[in-house]
């Protein structure tokens, strides 16, 4: 009967809503190539609209430190406010936000995959607690000691010169990938420690513009080399200017980035298009010390180099 048919349609619709992700609106696709794709929108909502598992996730979420403070940049006193998205709420609000986006990321991580999350004391303790509560195993907390931090103009406390990056794997009993030999080589043949002395973003990394929380390529290159193999898929749910994606492509990995701001998605696309110049591509790889060391190690040991931008990569297999 017609009533039975209508009831069946409603029942099947309920099943789809309950058990399957919604179809993603194609308008959310801002830019797409085989190894560099950008989505525009809220990352929590968009991650609920497609089904795909990534090898690694790097997240640079809001630190919630935009409270009217000041700092020094290029010799000038500037406000540290990044934007409305970085203004802090209550501890309960911050905890809820971190739980929501980390839960969404967990659904898109392979069983042997790992996640890296950067932060400062403003948000990192909340992130660590939520990772643990959601079943992740924290592997390390990296201290990024900046070799060129801005000065403390108040002269009333120690200069802020560090950020933290938590590294965690999805499952407590499923082994993760770690390129131990390369990390040791990068550290003068001694075990790499959890304190990384790396400079903040350099002028040459701002050739297309800059993002207020842009990370240096050297930091992302080390993270990617440590925890992924060539050809891996990497997700960044708070892409910003897509330093994660640029580093990924420089190292022959594939990238999906999500951001809400059109101006930063456009900056991301411009940075990626810049790499189409072989001169710029090789210059960037030459400027990143870890890449140079990796290439020398491959030559000395007769290893085949990993995928490099411009060479044939595994096929595009995102579901959109």
Buried (B, 14 or more C-beta within 10 A) or exposed (E): EEEEEEEEEEEEEEEEEEEEBEEBEEEBBBBEBEBBBBBBBBBBBBBBBBEBEBBBBBBBBBBBBBEEEEBEEEEEEEEBBBEEEBBBEEEEEBBEBBBEBBBBBBEBBBEEBBBBBBBEEBBBBBBBEBBEEBEBBEBBBBBBEBEEBBEBEEEEEEEBBBBBBBBBBBBEEEEBBBBEEBBEBBEEEEEBEEEBEBEBBEEEBBEBEBBEBBBBBBBBBBBBBBBBBBBBBBBBBBBBBBBBBBBBBBBBBBBBBBBBBEEBBBBBBBBBEBBEEEEEBEEBBEBBEBBEBBBEBBEEEEEEEBBBBEEEBBEEEBEB
